[in-house]
């Protein structure tokens, strides 16, 4: 895994999240672009590196906003841990897998974040349902995951994440 490339990509995703996500939001629903990196790493990178990277990406998101530290770090880390635990059961070279994992893990992450929100300073600013907003963010992020993960699957070699091929003995 090429850490420099991933750190730069995470910084780019977080900066796009803070600057451009507002331009593509629908109502109060914005895509969670850094989470797409968490899913890609959790499905592809070595387990320990995927967990470290998920926590680093979450820390980048937390540090780039006014929310308390850990609001994204903890859910991203939990999601990466769960994805790493089940990834051997999945077809990891398929776009449908990445999309389905983004949907399921994204719902977990957004619901955890929604649970944290009422305890944050200025929580009265949320006038809508936090649950509906979490579901909306998850669905919108899942839609964005289709082109993002397609691009990732086509360019894995650039990121230093070359899929392992079975040997001829394993095919017997």
C-alpha positions as CSV (number, residue, x, y, z in Angstrom):
1,X,0.0,0.0,0.0
2,X,1.3,3.4,-0.9
3,X,0.7,5.5,2.1
4,X,1.7,8.8,0.6
5,X,-0.8,8.4,-2.2
6,X,-3.6,7.4,0.2
7,X,-2.8,10.3,2.6
8,X,-2.9,12.8,-0.3
9,X,-6.1,11.2,-1.6
10,X,-7.7,11.4,1.8
11,X,-6.7,15.0,2.1
12,X,-8.2,15.6,-1.3
13,X,-11.5,13.8,-0.4
14,X,-11.8,15.7,2.9
15,X,-11.1,19.1,1.2
16,X,-13.7,18.3,-1.5
17,X,-16.1,17.3,1.3
18,X,-15.7,20.6,3.0
19,X,-15.7,22.8,-0.1
20,X,-17.7,21.1,-2.9
21,X,-20.2,18.8,-1.1
22,X,-22.4,21.8,-0.4
23,X,-22.8,22.4,-4.2
24,X,-24.2,18.9,-4.8
25,X,-26.3,18.6,-1.7
26,X,-30.0,17.8,-1.9
27,X,-31.8,19.6,0.9
28,X,-29.8,18.8,4.0
29,X,-28.3,15.7,2.5
30,X,-24.6,15.7,1.4
31,X,-22.5,12.8,0.1
32,X,-19.9,11.4,2.5
33,X,-17.0,11.2,0.0
34,X,-14.2,10.3,2.6
35,X,-16.2,7.3,3.6
36,X,-15.8,5.9,0.1
37,X,-12.1,5.7,0.7
38,X,-12.7,3.9,4.0
39,X,-14.7,1.3,2.1
40,X,-12.2,0.9,-0.7
41,X,-9.3,0.4,1.8
42,X,-11.3,-1.9,4.1
43,X,-12.1,-4.2,1.1
44,X,-8.6,-4.1,-0.5
45,X,-5.7,-3.1,1.8
46,X,-4.1,-5.4,4.4
47,X,-6.2,-5.5,7.5
48,X,-4.0,-3.5,9.9
49,X,-3.3,-0.8,7.3
50,X,-7.0,-0.5,6.4
51,X,-7.9,0.1,10.0
52,X,-5.1,2.7,10.5
53,X,-6.1,4.4,7.3
54,X,-9.8,4.5,8.3
55,X,-9.0,6.2,11.6
56,X,-6.7,8.7,9.9
57,X,-9.4,9.5,7.3
58,X,-11.9,10.0,10.2
59,X,-9.5,12.2,12.0
60,X,-9.0,14.3,8.9
61,X,-12.8,14.8,8.7
62,X,-13.1,15.6,12.4
63,X,-10.2,18.1,12.3
64,X,-11.7,19.8,9.2
65,X,-15.0,20.7,10.9
66,X,-16.2,22.2,14.1
67,X,-17.7,18.9,15.4
68,X,-16.0,17.2,18.4
69,X,-13.1,15.0,17.7
70,X,-14.1,11.4,17.3
71,X,-17.5,12.0,15.7
72,X,-16.2,10.5,12.4
73,X,-13.1,8.8,13.6
74,X,-14.9,6.2,15.8
75,X,-17.6,5.3,13.2
76,X,-15.1,5.0,10.4
77,X,-12.9,2.8,12.5
78,X,-15.8,0.6,13.5
79,X,-17.0,0.3,9.9
80,X,-13.5,-0.6,8.6
81,X,-13.2,-3.2,11.4
82,X,-16.4,-4.8,10.4
83,X,-15.7,-4.7,6.7
84,X,-12.3,-6.3,7.2
85,X,-13.9,-9.1,9.3
86,X,-16.3,-10.1,6.5
87,X,-14.4,-9.2,3.4
88,X,-13.1,-12.7,2.8
89,X,-16.7,-13.8,2.3
90,X,-17.3,-11.2,-0.5
91,X,-16.4,-10.9,-4.1
92,X,-14.0,-8.1,-3.7
93,X,-13.4,-7.4,-7.4
94,X,-17.0,-6.5,-8.2
95,X,-18.5,-3.1,-8.3
96,X,-21.8,-4.5,-6.8
97,X,-19.9,-5.6,-3.7
98,X,-18.4,-2.2,-3.2
99,X,-21.8,-0.5,-3.6
100,X,-23.6,-2.9,-1.3
101,X,-20.9,-2.6,1.4
102,X,-21.1,1.2,1.1
103,X,-24.8,1.0,1.6
104,X,-24.7,-1.3,4.6
105,X,-21.6,0.1,6.3
106,X,-22.7,3.7,5.5
107,X,-26.0,3.2,7.2
108,X,-24.2,2.0,10.3
109,X,-21.8,5.0,10.2
110,X,-24.5,7.6,9.6
111,X,-26.7,6.2,12.4
112,X,-23.8,6.3,14.8
113,X,-23.1,9.9,13.8
114,X,-26.8,10.7,14.2
115,X,-26.6,9.3,17.8
116,X,-23.7,11.7,18.6
117,X,-25.4,14.8,17.2
118,X,-27.9,15.5,20.0
119,X,-25.1,15.7,22.5
120,X,-23.1,18.2,20.5
121,X,-23.0,21.9,21.2
122,X,-25.6,23.7,19.2
123,X,-27.7,20.6,18.7
124,X,-30.9,22.6,18.5
125,X,-29.9,23.6,14.9
126,X,-31.2,20.3,13.6
127,X,-34.8,20.8,12.8
128,X,-35.4,17.6,10.8
129,X,-35.2,14.0,11.7
130,X,-31.7,12.8,12.3
131,X,-32.7,9.3,11.3
132,X,-34.1,10.4,7.9
133,X,-31.0,12.6,7.3
134,X,-28.7,9.6,8.1
135,X,-30.7,7.4,5.6
136,X,-30.6,10.1,3.0
137,X,-26.8,10.7,3.4
138,X,-26.3,6.9,3.1
139,X,-28.4,6.6,0.0
140,X,-26.8,9.6,-1.6
141,X,-23.3,8.4,-0.8
142,X,-24.2,5.0,-2.2
143,X,-25.2,6.6,-5.5
144,X,-21.8,8.5,-5.6
145,X,-20.0,5.3,-4.8
146,X,-20.8,3.7,-8.2
147,X,-18.6,6.0,-10.3
148,X,-16.0,6.4,-7.4
149,X,-15.6,2.7,-6.8
150,X,-15.6,2.0,-10.6
151,X,-12.7,4.4,-10.9
152,X,-11.0,2.8,-7.9
153,X,-11.3,-0.7,-9.3
154,X,-9.8,0.4,-12.6
155,X,-6.9,2.1,-11.0
156,X,-5.9,-0.1,-8.1
157,X,-2.3,-0.6,-9.3
158,X,-1.8,3.2,-9.0
159,X,-2.7,3.0,-5.3
160,X,-0.5,0.0,-4.7
161,X,-3.4,-2.4,-4.1
162,X,-3.0,-5.1,-6.6
163,X,-5.4,-8.0,-6.1
164,X,-4.0,-11.4,-5.3
165,X,-4.5,-14.1,-7.8
166,X,-5.0,-17.7,-7.0
167,X,-2.2,-20.1,-7.8
168,X,-2.8,-23.0,-10.2
169,X,-2.9,-25.3,-7.2
170,X,-5.7,-23.4,-5.6
171,X,-7.8,-23.8,-8.7
172,X,-7.9,-27.6,-8.5
